[in-house]
Amino acid sequence: MLHPPQSSPYTHLSAHPKGLILVPRSCNARGLRTLYVLADPPLRPPQGPDVRLSKITIKIHDCVEASAWILRCKHLSPPPHLFANAQAEGACKCNGWKSPNPPPTPPRTDQQSNAVNLQDPCRSCSHTLGDHVTHLENVSEDEMNRLLGIVLDVEYLYTCVHKEEDADTKQVYFSLFKLLRKSILQMGKPMLEAHDNPPFERPSIEQGVNSFVQYKFSHLPSKERQTIVELAKMFLNQINYWQLETPSQRRQRGPNEDAAGYKANYTRWLCYCNVPQFCDSLPRYETTQIFGCTLLRSVFTVMRKQLLEQARQEKDKLPPEKRTLILTHFPKFLSMLEEEVYSHSSPIWSQEFLSMRVISKVYSTCKHSARSDFGRVGEKRKPSEPLPHEDAKRQRVVGDIPQELINEVMATIADPAAIPETNLLSAHSARDEAARLEERRGVIEFHVIGNSLNQKPNKSILMWLVGLQNVFSHQLPRMPKEYITRLVFDPKHKTLSLIKDGRVIGGICFRMFPSQGFTEIVFCAVTSNEQVKGYGTHLMNHLKEYHIKHDILNFLTYADEYAIGYFKKQGFSKDIKVPKAKYVGYIKDYEGATLMGCELNPSIPYTEFSVIIKKQKEIIKKLMERKQVQIRKVYPGLSCFKEGVRQIPIESIPGIRETGWKPMGKGQGKELKDPDQLYSTLKTILQHVKSHQNAWPFMEPVKKTEAPGYYQVIRFPMDLKTMSERLKSRYYATRKLFMADMQRIFTNCREYNPPESEYYKCANLLEKFFYTKLKDAGLLEK
């Protein structure tokens, strides 16, 4: 763009392959703008009644004159076809399909849309529609799909630029926005211009953690070493989906030595790792593969603290074996890794160590998974590995059902001939039983399909997508048809389709957010004449198993008043387990609807869940029948009460032992019946406990300022001061109440604090001392 001096009557001069275009400063009264094209002959003359073309001699400025063609047209900017080949900055500023003044209400969906005519005027700039696409006439379909994909990313980055508050992040978003827009204008591939390209440091984080596992744990047996490998996978996966602090947030936490280096790594991380997660047109790299120890050292301390805090908050959602892995082994793993990360003499970051023979590769890249519960893998704790407080736990009670009987019943249940057929119309049959049988016979099929900009879909998929659009439009009349069509054919949405006799009869449209750890369910419907057959339940079960395979364990959806009942039956509730910060800005908000969520259990085979429940019921039924045979004998009623007897021992009742009743075990410690004696004994024990050297953490209630989030984790707090007040008010009527409160102190401490902490160790030692004092007082069997 050339800017002439102020004395010139023209606002700017635009360079063009076929000449020079001058735009005058003024516009005449009729709104005609004059363009002077210094070319001979000019470009292809435009068509239209409001366009005039003639040749004159013009004065540019001062004494400079030139022969030019004059073009007058009733537009506020040049006609697009003058710039179709060059796509220069002086081109039409029209936003294309976006109207600058959109209607307040969308058009009716039941009206038939007219076919597009390229001679029709554009609604934004009044040019003909054909003028906007002249430079795309010879572009292939694959190239057009690629450009449309970049357009989607440009739109999303435009939104990010306006919503982002951090200046450094906004600058990166804007730079990538300009890069992608330039790629569209030049019809090229986006290439990030940088001084250096990935990887930025060797060895990488992945190689360093792999070396750490070999360096510290290669001597362990294979099964124990595999546990460490799974912990390493878990840690590397967390880094790949970790949200780095912005440079400004890092500065607020305190002064740091290498602020410039962190800002450079943060910019690289945004461009190569974070933004490409939602912008497919940009190349994406894993954080652990292109960054090394420099980035890891700058984030490890904060990351370790937040990971352990998150583990404690989510421990109730984990299976027991994973809870042991995460709460016991993972903190120790991070502590050992921390020493090597910050040690400048550690061999795990040397190239010589990398050249050594590697037994097994630690981490395999998984681009489509994001875990909020610290992974899906783990080894069960061996019986020979006691927990620090295992001696305080009760011993496992072995059931009174012989193993031989269980095996015999299981053999009966496993025999299909022994299981009676369930009537599909029975009230006790599973909702999805009919659908499951139809699927086994091949009557119905389930397919996850979606539109694609990278590959051309086959005819069947396109027909199914059209069928899904019709089903959703018919079953969801409140939704605009155009809106349904846009989402069903959106490449970022997928649909689990239900196919019967080659046609679509239902489906669930959804969008996955792996980086956020949840999936949004957008539409769910089954055609009206195929309902009440269990298809809806079976559809949802297939969707759950599909997401478990992709390591996404949370569903979110907005349900109207007609759909709440269905989603409740599928395990959804209004108690949302996903943190609000994870889904705000991602999920689409619907007015008048209720947000519901569902948390998946990866251990449950959902499509066979009702079959498993059915077998369990049969097992219980068989066991009850066998027990009934044993206790079928009828004893005469008790007549001793007619003779004046007021009380008899329970074990003296005829047949009571045959029912499975057992007397209370002896030797569990005597209960003091005298309230004053009990009070005196408990007071003495409590004084000994409070005087112990390890009782200092438990003397008073935990303060919120000292332990943020404590009362969100611990629902029933207890301390020695509260116990003293309860003892003084004669609350402890039995020794069991006193023991329960004391045990709660130790349990709460171990639940909130990591095993390597000083508080955890104090709880174990004080607990051992407490039970010793109980035995000395005769309240517990020695």
Buried (B, 14 or more C-beta within 10 A) or exposed (E): EEEBEEEBEBEBBBEBEBBBBBBBEEEEEEEEBBBBBBBEEBBEEBEEEEBBEEEEEBEBEEEEEEEBBBBBBBBEBBBBBBBBEBBBEBBBEBEBEEEEEEEEEEEEBEEEEEEEEEEEEBBBBEBBBBBBBBBEEEEEEEEEBBBEBBBBBBEBBBEBBEEBEEEBBBBBBBBBBEBBBEBBBEBEEBEBEEEEEBBBBEBBBBBBBBBBBBBBBEEEEEEBBBBBBBBBBBBBBBBBBBEBBBBEEBBEEEEEEEEEEBBBBBBBBBBBBBBBBBBBBBEBBBBBBBBBBBBBEBBBEBBBEEBBEBBBEBBEBBEEEBBBBBBBBBBEBBEBBBEBBEEEEBBBBEEEBBEEEBEEEBBEEBEEBBBBBBBBBBBEBEEEEEBBBEEBEEEEEEEEEEEEEEEEBEEBBEEEEEEEEEEEEEEEBBBBBBBBEBBEEEEBEBBBBBBEBEEEBEEEBBBBBBBBBBBBBEBBEEBBBEBBBEBBBBBBBBBBBBBBEEEBBBBBBBBBBBBBBBBBBBBBBBBEEBBEBBBBBBBBBBBBBBBBEBBBBBBBBBBEEEBBEBBBEBBBEEEBBBBEEBBEEBBEEBEEBBBBBBBBEBEBEBBBBBBEEBBEEBBEEBBEEEBEEEEEEEEEEEEEEEEEEEEEEEEEEEEBEEEEEEEEEEEEBEEBEEEEEBBEBBBEBBEBBBEBEBBEBBEEBBEEEEBEEBEEBBEEBBBBEBBBEBBEEEEBEEBEEBBEBBBBBBBBBBBBBBBEBEBBBBBBBBBBBBBEBBEEBEBBEE
